[in-house]
Amino acid sequence: MKKISVEECEQLLKEQAVEIIDVREPWEVEICEMGGKHIPMHEIVEKSTLLQPENAYVIVCKTGRRAEAVANLLEAEFGFEQIYLLDGGITEWYAKQQPSYEMY
């Protein structure tokens, strides 16, 4: 797993080189989102078959803690090799993208 900045994430998304996997709870996604697939952390094991191990994914949550746990699981248990972690999570994303937004 590699931590990437908001700027690096933006570039990879523009190049369509990665897909976002948001592991927050549904109520959190309703408040703010950044696109991609929504698979809550507690569903990642059962829904891991929706993901392709050869694809590149950026795992996100609010601050990065849940995302890091999911990223480690995908790498260690399911053999994913191109897993990125958005440094600072969606909180950092919104701080850079929409600084006036009040984070929950």
N, C-alpha and C positions, 0 to 999 in steps of 0.2 A: 504494500500500500504506500502510495506517495501522497503527501499533503500538497495541495495546490492553492494558489491565491485566487481571489475573485477574478483578477485580470487573466490569469492563466485559464481559469474555467471558462470565462467569456470567449477566449480565443478558441479553445477546443470545441465549444458549442457552435461557434460560427463556422468552424471547419467540419462540423458534423462528425467529429472524431470521438465523441463521448455521448452518453445518455445519462440524464439525472435520475437517481433513485432517491426519493424522499421517504425517509423512514419514520417521520413524525406521525402523531395520532391524527385522525380525520379532523377533529376540531381545530387543530393547529393549522392544517392545510387550508381550512376555510378562512382563517384570518389572513394568511399570506402564503404565497407559493412562488416557485420559480420554474414551474413546468416539469416535464418528465413523468416518470411512473411514480405512483404513490403506493408503497408497500410498507405498512406500519411494521415497526421493529418486531413485534410479537408474531407477525405473519411471515417473516422472511424465510424461515425454514420450509414451510409448506408451499410457499409461492416461488421458491428459488428456481423451479422448473420453468417459470416465465422468462427467465434470464438466460442468456447465452454465455457460457464461460469464456468464449473467445472474444467477446465484445468488451469495449472499455466503458466503465461506469464511474460516475462521480456520485458518491454516497453523501447525502446531506441530512441534517437534522437542525435543531435550533442553534446549538453551540458547537457541535462536533463530537460529543461524548457517545451518544447512541450510534452515530454514524461510524465512529471508529470501531465499536464493538461489532457492528454488522459487517464492516469491511474485513475485519480479522476473521470472522466466521466464514465469509464467502471465500477468502483466500485459503484458510486452513482446512475447512471441511468440504468445500465444494470445488476447489482447484481453480478459482478465478485468478487470472494473472494481471489483468489491467484494471485495477481498482484504485480510484483516487478518492481522497478525502478533502472536502472543501474546508480549508483552514478558517476557523471562526464560524463555520456553519452559515445558516441562512441569516443569522443576525449580522454577520459581516457583509454578506451579499447585499442586504438592504441598506446597511450603513454606507456602502459605496454606491449603490444604484439609486437609492431613494433616501438620502440622508434626513429628510424631514419626516419620514415615516416613524411612528412610535411603535417600537417592537413590543410585543406582548410579554 
